[in-house]
């Protein structure tokens, strides 16, 4: 992932997370686990369409095949490696809470409990 451009996403906690920026067509190595964001480029930056964690290539393929992220205008896949599942889940929650535009109906994440 080194060498790719990167951006920082802000979590609700105030923590900043470094994500590498890739075109949606970019293939990733299978088996790599981490955090990811399907994002759309907007004037002055980025907007989250979907925030997630898990096996990066598999999640990217599933997200694109499901259609929601492209229907909502995702233009890029932001990600970084993170082998620790509990850390991935905590980061996912923090980034999602800090970027509520990723929730339906504007984005593709579903809010638990409505």
C-alpha positions as CSV (number, residue, x, y, z in Angstrom):
1,X,0.0,0.0,0.0
2,X,3.0,2.2,0.4
3,X,3.4,4.7,-2.4
4,X,-0.3,5.3,-2.9
5,X,-1.7,8.7,-2.0
6,X,-3.4,8.9,1.4
7,X,-5.9,11.0,3.4
8,X,-6.8,11.2,7.0
9,X,-10.3,10.4,8.2
10,X,-11.5,11.8,11.5
11,X,-13.4,9.7,14.0
12,X,-16.0,11.0,16.4
13,X,-13.4,10.6,19.2
14,X,-11.1,13.1,17.5
15,X,-8.7,10.4,16.4
16,X,-7.2,10.6,12.9
17,X,-6.8,7.5,10.7
18,X,-4.6,7.3,7.7
19,X,-6.2,5.6,4.6
20,X,-4.6,5.0,1.3
21,X,-6.6,6.1,-1.7
22,X,-7.3,3.8,-4.7
23,X,-9.5,3.8,-7.8
24,X,-12.4,1.4,-7.6
25,X,-10.8,-0.7,-10.3
26,X,-7.6,-1.3,-8.3
27,X,-7.0,-5.0,-7.4
28,X,-5.8,-5.6,-3.9
29,X,-3.8,-8.6,-2.6
30,X,-6.2,-11.3,-1.3
31,X,-6.1,-12.1,2.4
32,X,-5.2,-8.6,3.7
33,X,-7.3,-7.5,6.5
34,X,-8.0,-3.9,7.4
35,X,-10.4,-0.9,7.5
36,X,-11.9,0.6,4.4
37,X,-14.1,3.4,3.2
38,X,-16.0,3.6,-0.1
39,X,-15.8,7.3,-0.7
40,X,-16.9,9.9,-3.2
41,X,-14.8,12.9,-4.1
42,X,-16.5,16.2,-3.4
43,X,-15.3,19.8,-3.7
44,X,-12.6,20.2,-1.1
45,X,-12.3,16.6,0.0
46,X,-14.1,13.3,0.5
47,X,-17.4,12.0,1.7
48,X,-17.9,8.5,3.1
49,X,-20.4,6.3,1.3
50,X,-19.7,3.1,3.3
51,X,-17.4,2.4,6.2
52,X,-16.3,-1.2,7.0
53,X,-13.6,-3.6,8.1
54,X,-12.5,-7.1,7.1
55,X,-10.7,-8.8,4.2
56,X,-10.1,-5.8,2.0
57,X,-10.3,-7.4,-1.5
58,X,-13.3,-9.5,-0.6
59,X,-15.2,-6.6,0.9
60,X,-14.4,-4.4,-2.0
61,X,-15.7,-6.9,-4.5
62,X,-18.8,-7.6,-2.4
63,X,-19.5,-3.8,-2.1
64,X,-19.1,-3.2,-5.8
65,X,-21.2,-6.2,-6.8
66,X,-24.0,-5.2,-4.3
67,X,-24.5,-1.9,-6.2
68,X,-25.3,0.5,-3.3
69,X,-21.8,2.1,-3.2
70,X,-21.8,2.9,-6.9
71,X,-25.5,4.0,-6.9
72,X,-24.6,6.4,-4.1
73,X,-21.7,7.8,-6.1
74,X,-18.5,6.1,-4.7
75,X,-15.5,7.0,-6.8
76,X,-12.7,5.6,-4.7
77,X,-11.7,2.9,-2.2
78,X,-9.8,4.1,0.9
79,X,-8.1,1.5,3.0
80,X,-5.3,0.5,5.3
81,X,-4.0,-2.7,6.8
82,X,-5.1,-3.6,10.4
83,X,-4.6,-7.2,11.5
84,X,-6.3,-6.8,14.9
85,X,-10.0,-7.5,14.7
86,X,-10.9,-5.7,17.9
87,X,-9.0,-2.6,16.8
88,X,-10.6,-2.7,13.4
89,X,-14.1,-2.9,14.9
90,X,-13.3,0.1,17.3
91,X,-12.0,2.1,14.4
92,X,-14.9,1.3,12.2
93,X,-17.3,2.5,14.9
94,X,-15.3,5.6,15.5
95,X,-15.0,6.6,11.8
96,X,-18.7,5.8,11.2
97,X,-19.8,7.9,14.1
98,X,-17.6,10.8,12.8
99,X,-18.9,10.5,9.3
100,X,-22.7,9.9,9.6
101,X,-23.2,10.7,5.9
102,X,-22.3,7.0,5.4
103,X,-25.6,5.9,6.9
104,X,-28.7,5.3,4.8
105,X,-30.4,7.0,3.1
106,X,-27.4,9.1,2.0
107,X,-24.8,6.3,2.3
108,X,-25.0,2.5,2.4
109,X,-24.3,1.7,6.1
110,X,-27.4,0.6,8.1
111,X,-27.9,1.9,11.6
112,X,-28.4,-0.8,14.1
113,X,-31.8,-0.4,15.9
114,X,-33.1,1.9,13.2
